[in-house]
């Protein structure tokens, strides 16, 4: 990664790659101008250089300008005409663009103290449309694009948790305006983290007791921050309560059962599943199946049973995107759920095609071909 001296960077230029303050804290995404005001603020804070794998240019040029635009909504005929590969590519591009958007959003809050409910809600509305169209392919793309080790943890967690929360909310048949509220709350539920020293929430070392105590304040910080920007109370409360648990073992208020808001209950399950199934600096990721089983056990009744059930029936016990070994000896990937039984999802079989040339899928069942177990990363390539 190159270092750039602040005084040598032309104001209002666009970097071709993400700009970092210290190797991990994002300052600007490619579509965000590296403004003169940002340079002045960094200089005032005694920063002298920034880091990027890209270079500054006078104008912004979008990557892959000929590809499907992120957020573009296709009609049924256009969507049906896309191959599975095109749909997965489209979903992957959405994730990439959504990640950049969130990194930029968090940076604006941290550096400029700017956050607008209307603009975030518009972005979430587009995300809800994409989830409605491409839920299956979004989950497969998510499985195929695990966060890079140096990726902004807060942004990647927010993106992935938001998609899962919207999927759960859709299964629960939340009306459109409430689904948008849920998505906004999920996206910003940990925004208070940016008020803590970056070395705490992006650290790859074990935290000290004092640092762990500071982390526990982030729901209150998130609530206060969202209220200061006049976000609706239901969204601010969801951020405050997302670490509360049904049995009263959560924080910061030790709320129980019906005292916890619905959005917070959904975000709690979405975040927990995302955290279980994604690698962190100090822990290996469980595969989606193990993560789902852990939530299903619901030890101590921490989570709302209705929300956990919605997650299971939306993604199946063997979640969409999971690579599996079948009882036939073939390998495959879970590509859809069975509405009748979440234990027996639909699997795309590797190396087999239908007569029309499309990838072969089959419905697993108790009496026919079934899933033996998930595959390890090493087994997937064999």
C-alpha positions in Angstrom: 0.0 0.0 0.0 1.4 3.4 -1.0 1.6 6.4 1.3 0.5 9.8 0.2 1.6 13.1 1.8 -1.5 15.1 2.6 -0.2 18.4 1.3 0.7 16.8 -2.1 -2.9 15.4 -2.7 -4.9 17.7 -5.0 -8.1 18.8 -3.4 -11.4 17.3 -4.7 -9.5 14.4 -6.4 -10.8 10.9 -6.6 -8.6 7.9 -5.6 -8.9 4.8 -7.8 -8.8 2.6 -4.6 -10.0 3.1 -1.1 -8.0 5.5 1.1 -7.0 4.5 4.6 -5.9 6.5 7.6 -3.8 3.8 9.3 -4.1 0.7 7.1 -7.6 -0.1 8.3 -9.7 3.0 9.1 -11.4 4.1 5.8 -11.2 7.7 4.9 -12.7 7.7 1.4 -14.0 5.2 -1.1 -13.3 5.6 -4.9 -16.7 7.4 -5.5 -16.1 9.9 -2.7 -13.9 13.0 -3.4 -10.9 13.5 -1.2 -12.0 17.0 -0.4 -10.0 20.0 0.7 -12.1 20.1 3.9 -11.0 16.5 4.7 -7.4 17.4 4.1 -7.7 20.4 6.4 -9.3 18.3 9.1 -6.7 15.6 9.0 -3.9 18.2 9.0 -5.5 19.9 12.0 -5.4 16.6 13.8 -1.7 16.3 13.1 -2.0 13.6 10.4 0.5 14.0 7.7 -0.1 11.0 5.3 -2.7 8.5 4.2 -2.5 5.1 2.5 -4.0 3.6 -0.7 -3.4 1.0 -3.3 -4.8 3.5 -5.9 -3.9 6.9 -7.1 -5.6 10.3 -7.1 -7.4 11.4 -10.3 -9.2 14.5 -11.3 -12.5 12.7 -12.1 -14.2 9.6 -10.8 -14.5 6.6 -13.2 -16.7 3.8 -12.0 -15.2 0.3 -12.1 -17.0 -2.1 -14.4 -19.0 0.6 -16.0 -20.4 -1.8 -18.5 -21.8 -4.2 -15.9 -25.2 -4.3 -14.3 -25.5 -1.2 -12.1 -25.6 -1.8 -8.4 -29.2 -1.3 -7.2 -30.6 -1.6 -10.7 -34.0 -3.4 -10.6 -34.8 -5.7 -13.5 -38.2 -6.7 -14.6 -39.2 -10.4 -14.4 -38.4 -11.1 -18.0 -34.9 -9.5 -17.9 -34.1 -11.2 -14.6 -35.2 -14.6 -15.9 -33.0 -14.2 -18.9 -29.9 -13.9 -16.7 -27.9 -17.1 -16.1 -27.2 -18.3 -12.6 -23.6 -17.1 -13.1 -24.8 -13.7 -14.1 -27.1 -13.5 -11.1 -24.3 -14.4 -8.7 -22.0 -11.9 -10.4 -24.7 -9.2 -10.1 -25.2 -10.1 -6.4 -21.4 -9.9 -5.8 -21.3 -6.5 -7.5 -24.1 -5.4 -5.2 -22.2 -6.5 -2.1 -19.0 -4.7 -3.3 -20.9 -1.4 -4.0 -22.9 -1.7 -0.7 -19.6 -2.2 1.2 -18.1 0.9 -0.3 -21.2 2.9 0.4 -21.2 1.9 4.1 -17.5 2.6 4.5 -18.1 6.1 3.0 -21.1 6.6 5.2 -19.2 5.7 8.4 -16.3 7.9 7.4 -18.6 10.9 6.9 -20.0 10.4 10.4 -16.5 10.0 11.9 -14.9 12.9 10.1 -17.6 15.3 9.1 -20.3 14.4 11.7 -22.9 14.0 8.9 -25.7 11.4 8.7 -29.0 11.8 6.9 -32.0 9.5 7.6 -33.6 10.1 4.2 -30.6 9.2 2.1 -29.9 6.1 4.1 -33.5 5.0 3.9 -33.4 5.4 0.1 -30.3 3.2 -0.1 -32.0 0.6 2.1 -35.1 0.7 -0.1 -33.0 -0.2 -3.1 -31.4 -3.0 -1.0 -34.8 -4.4 -0.1 -35.7 -4.5 -3.8 -32.5 -6.4 -4.5 -33.1 -8.8 -1.6 -36.6 -9.5 -2.9 -35.3 -10.3 -6.4 -32.0 -12.0 -5.6 -32.2 -13.4 -2.1 -30.8 -16.8 -3.1 -28.0 -15.4 -5.1 -27.1 -12.8 -2.5 -26.6 -15.6 0.1 -24.4 -17.5 -2.4 -22.4 -14.4 -3.2 -22.0 -13.7 0.5 -20.6 -17.2 1.0 -18.3 -16.8 -2.0 -17.0 -13.4 -0.8 -15.9 -13.8 2.8 -14.6 -10.4 4.2 -10.9 -9.8 3.5 -8.7 -9.8 6.6 -7.9 -6.1 6.1 -11.5 -5.1 5.3 -13.3 -2.6 7.5 -14.9 -4.9 10.1 -17.7 -2.5 11.1 -18.7 -2.0 7.5 -18.6 -5.7 6.4 -20.6 -6.7 9.6 -23.2 -4.0 8.9 -23.6 -5.0 5.3 -23.9 -8.7 5.9 -26.1 -8.3 9.0 -28.4 -5.9 7.1 -29.0 -8.4 4.3 -29.8 -11.2 6.8 -32.1 -8.9 8.8 -34.0 -7.9 5.7 -34.4 -11.5 4.7 -35.8 -12.3 8.2 -38.1 -9.3 8.1 -39.4 -10.3 4.6 -40.2 -13.8 5.9 -42.1 -12.2 8.8 -44.1 -10.2 6.2 -43.2 -6.8 7.5 -44.8 -4.0 5.4 -42.5 -2.1 3.1 -42.0 0.9 5.3 -41.2 -1.2 8.4 -38.8 -3.3 6.4 -36.9 -0.1 5.4 -36.8 1.0 9.1 -35.5 -2.5 10.0 -32.8 -2.2 7.3 -31.7 1.2 8.4 -31.5 0.1 12.0 -29.5 -3.0 11.1 -27.1 -0.9 9.0 -26.4 1.6 11.8 -26.9 -0.6 14.9 -23.2 -0.3 15.8 -22.5 3.2 14.5 -21.6 4.2 18.1 -18.4 2.2 17.7 -16.9 5.0 15.7 -17.0 7.2 18.8 -14.5 4.8 20.4 -10.7 4.7 19.6 -10.3 2.8 16.4 -7.6 0.6 17.9 -10.4 -1.0 20.1 -12.8 -2.1 17.5 -10.3 -2.9 14.7 -7.7 -4.5 16.9 -6.3 -7.9 16.1 -5.0 -8.3 19.6 -6.9 -9.4 22.7 -8.6 -6.4 24.4 -7.8 -5.3 27.9 -10.5 -5.3 30.5 -10.9 -1.6 30.2 -11.2 -1.8 26.4 -13.8 -4.6 26.7 -15.8 -2.3 29.1 -15.6 0.5 26.6 -17.0 -1.8 23.9 -20.1 -2.4 26.1 -21.0 1.2 25.8 -21.5 1.2 22.1 -25.3 0.5 22.1 -25.8 3.7 24.2 -23.4 5.6 21.9 -25.3 4.4 18.9 -28.7 5.4 20.4 -27.4 8.9 21.3 -25.8 9.4 17.9 -28.9 8.4 15.9 -31.1 10.6 18.1 -28.8 13.5 17.6 -29.4 13.2 13.8 -33.2 13.0 14.3 -33.6 9.3 13.3 -37.0 7.8 14.2 -37.2 6.5 17.8 -37.9 2.9 16.7 -34.6 2.9 14.8 -32.7 4.5 17.7 -34.2 2.0 20.1 -33.2 -1.0 17.9 -29.6 0.2 18.1 -29.9 0.6 21.9 -31.4 -2.9 22.4 -29.7 -5.1 19.8 -27.6 -6.7 22.6 -30.5 -7.4 24.9 -31.5 -11.0 25.3 -34.9 -12.7 25.9 -33.7 -14.1 29.3 -32.4 -10.8 30.6 -28.7 -11.7 30.2 -28.0 -8.9 27.6 -27.0 -5.3 28.0 -27.2 -2.3 28.5 -30.6 -2.5 30.3 -31.0 -6.3 30.8 -34.5 -6.1 29.2 -36.5 -9.3 28.8 -39.0 -10.8 26.4 -41.7 -8.3 25.2 -39.8 -5.4 26.6 -37.3 -5.7 23.7 -38.4 -4.1 20.4 -39.0 -6.4 17.3 -36.3 -4.7 15.2 -33.8 -5.3 18.0 -34.8 -9.0 18.3 -34.3 -9.4 14.5 -31.0 -7.6 14.5 -29.8 -9.8 17.5 -30.4 -13.0 15.5 -29.0 -11.6 12.2 -25.9 -10.3 13.9 -25.3 -13.5 15.9 -25.6 -15.6 12.8 -23.3 -13.3 10.9 -20.8 -13.3 13.7 -20.9 -17.1 14.1 -20.4 -17.8 10.4 -17.7 -15.2 9.6 -14.1 -15.3 10.6 -12.7 -12.7 13.0 -9.1 -11.9 14.0 -9.3 -14.1 17.1 -11.7 -16.9 16.0 -12.4 -19.2 13.1 -15.7 -19.1 11.4 -18.2 -21.9 11.9 -19.8 -23.1 8.7 -23.4 -21.9 8.2 -24.8 -25.3 9.4 -23.0 -25.1 12.7 -24.0 -21.5 13.2 -27.6 -22.3 12.4 -27.6 -25.3 14.9 -26.1 -23.1 17.6 -28.9 -20.5 17.1 -31.5 -23.3 17.0 -30.3 -24.7 20.4 -31.0 -21.2 21.7 -29.2 -22.0 25.0 -30.7 -20.1 27.9 -33.5 -18.9 25.6 -31.5 -15.8 24.5 -33.3 -15.3 21.2 -36.9 -14.9 20.2 -38.1 -18.3 18.9 -40.2 -16.7 16.1 -37.2 -14.8 14.8 -34.9 -17.8 14.9 -37.6 -19.9 13.1 -37.8 -17.1 10.4 -34.1 -17.3 9.9 -34.2 -21.1 9.6 -37.1 -21.2 7.1 -35.5 -18.3 5.1 -32.1 -19.9 4.7 -32.7 -23.6 5.8 -30.8 -25.5 8.4 -28.1 -26.1 5.7 -28.0 -22.4 4.7 -28.0 -21.1 1.1 -24.5 -20.9 -0.1 -23.2 -23.8 2.0 -21.0 -26.4 0.2 -22.1 -30.0 1.0 -21.5 -33.7 0.5 -24.5 -35.6 -0.8 -25.4 -39.2 0.0 -24.8 -40.0 -3.6 -21.1 -39.1 -3.1 -21.5 -35.9 -5.2 -20.5 -32.5 -4.0 -22.8 -29.5 -4.4 -24.0 -26.1 -3.0 -27.2 -25.3 -1.3 -29.1 -22.9 -3.6 -32.6 -22.6 -2.2 -34.8 -23.6 0.7 -37.7 -26.1 0.7 -40.8 -24.3 2.0 -42.1 -27.6 3.3 -39.0 -28.7 5.3 -35.9 -26.6 6.1 -33.9 -29.7 6.8 -34.0 -30.7 3.1 -32.9 -27.8 0.9 -32.4 -27.6 -2.9 -28.8 -28.4 -3.9 -26.9 -27.6 -7.1 -24.9 -30.7 -8.0 -21.3 -30.0 -9.2 -20.3 -31.4 -12.5 -23.9 -32.3 -13.7 -26.0 -30.5 -16.2 -29.7 -30.8 -17.3 -30.5 -31.6 -20.9 -30.9 -27.8 -21.5 -27.3 -27.2 -20.4 -28.2 -25.5 -17.1 -26.7 -26.7 -13.8 -28.6 -29.6 -12.3 -30.4 -29.1 -9.0 -32.2 -31.6 -6.9 -34.5 -31.5 -3.9 -32.9 -33.4 -1.0 -35.2 -35.6 1.0 -35.3 -38.1 3.8 -36.1 -41.0 1.5 -34.0 -39.9 -1.5 -30.6 -38.1 -1.8 -29.8 -36.2 1.3 -27.0 -34.0 2.7 -24.4 -36.0 4.6 -22.4 -33.1 6.0 -21.0 -29.7 5.1 -17.7 -29.6 3.2 -14.5 -28.0 4.6 -12.7 -25.4 2.6 -10.1 -27.9 1.6 -12.6 -30.4 0.3 -14.4 -27.9 -1.9 -11.5 -27.7 -4.3 -11.0 -31.5 -4.5 
